[in-house]
Amino acid sequence: MMNKHSQTTAQQAYRFAGASAQYNNALRTTSPVGMMVIAITRTRQHLRAAKQYREEKHFDLERQEKAIAVNRLRALQAVVAPKSAPELSRDLYAFYARMIKLLARNGRKTPLEERYEIVDRNLEALAKQWESFKSVNPQSVGPQQVRGTRHIVEQVL
């Protein structure tokens, strides 16, 4: 016999299985640029959750969400390929390093809530830049556009 708690657990498991299947399908059909947007968006969700938990004074949950966000930032940082795109790689690597450092608690005067918002805004701007690449046809990119690529990341910072 199922009680209320086990039904909730079963429902959660069912929802998780459905979401997991959708996520796996998205992985197979999404472009690399789309994947970057998804990864950044997911990181932003963890940042906002950490901020919310901090405001509600649920510091254990905040720490968990913050750790997830920092780990995701490190993963995004690790994805950058220094050999194939050294200039863009350097800038993106530095961007993620600054975001990780901003979340660290090194006696900063800026409250952590505000730092969550700053990192979230920067990630949102970066995701929008990635989104703009979706409409670019690689065969139509001329030398002027390629040279300007470095400035895309600088605009975000």
N, C-alpha and C positions, 0 to 999 in steps of 0.2 A: 504494500500500500504506500502510495506517495503522499508525503506531507507537503505543505506549502513551500518549505525551503527547497526540497528536492525538485519540485516543479520549476521553481525559479532557476535552479541550477541547470536543469534539463533544458529549459527555454534559452538560458544563456549559452549553453553548449551548442544548441541548434543554431542560434543567431551567429555564434562565432564560426561554426562550420560554413554557414552561408557566406559570411563576410570573407572568410578565408578563401573560399572557392572563387569569389568575385575578384579578390586581390590577386590570386594566382593567374586567373584569366587576364587580368589587366597587365600582369608582368609579361605575358606572352605576346600581347598585342600592342603594348605601348612603346613609343619611340624612346631612344636614350634621353632626348631632351625632355620628353614627357615624364620620364622616370625621375629626372633631376627635380622637376617641379613637384612631383609627388613626394619625394624625399624631403624637400625643403618644407612643404606644407605640413607634413607629418611632424617634423621637428618643431614647427611653429605651434602645433597643437599641444605638444608637450610643454613648451615654454608657457603658453597661456594657462595650462592646467597648473603648472608650478606656481605661477603668479596668483591664481585663484586660491590654491591651497594656502599660500602664504597669507593672503588677506583673511582667510578663514581661520588662521592660526593652527592649521594641520601641518606642522612642520615635518613630520615623518613622511607624509605623502608628498609634500613639496620637495624634500630631498630626493625622493625616488624619481619624480618627474624631471627635476633638474638634472639628475645623473643620466637619465635617458636622453635628454636634450643634448647634454655635453657629449655623450657617446655618439649620438647621431651626427653632431657637428664634426667630431673626429673622423667618423666614417666618410662624411662628405669631403673632408679635407684629404683623406687617404685616396679617394677616387681620382683625384687630379693626377694626370699623367705628365710628369715633368719632361719626359723625352719627346713626346709628340707635340706638345704645345707649351714650350718652356715659359713664354711670356705670360700667357693666360694662366698657366699653372701657378706660377710664382704669385700672381696677384690674388688668385682664388685661395691659395694656401694661406697667404697672409690675412686675407679677409676672415677665413674660418678661425685662424689663430687669434685674431682680435676679438671675435665673438666669444670664443672659449675663455679668453682672458677676462673679458667684461663680466662673465658669469662667475668668475672666481671671487672669493670673499676676502681679498687682500686689503682689508681696512680702507676700502673706498668710501669717499664721502657721499657718493650717489647711492640712494637706497636701492636695494635689490629689485624691488617692484619696478622702478624706473629703468633699471638695466634690462629686465625682462622685456619691457616695452621697446627699448632701443634695439635689442637683438631681433625681436619680432619684426619691427619695421624694416631693418636691414635685410632680413631674410625674405620678407615680402617683396621688397624692391628687386632682390636678386632673382626670385622666382618669376617676377614680371619680365625681367630681362631674358631669362631662359625661354619663357613663353613666346617672346618676340622672335626667337630663332625658328619656331615651328613654321613660320610663313616664309622663311628664307629658302630659296632653291639653291643648293650648293653649286650647281652648274652655272648659275647666273651671278655668282658673287665675283665681283671684279677686284682688282688689287686695292683700290681705295677702301672698299668695305673690309677687306682682310686686315689692312693696316690699322683700321679704326677699332678692331676687336678689343685691343687692350683697354680702350677707354670705357668700354661697357662696364667692366668691373669697377673701374675708378669712379664712375657715376654712382654706383651703389654705395661705395664707401664714403 
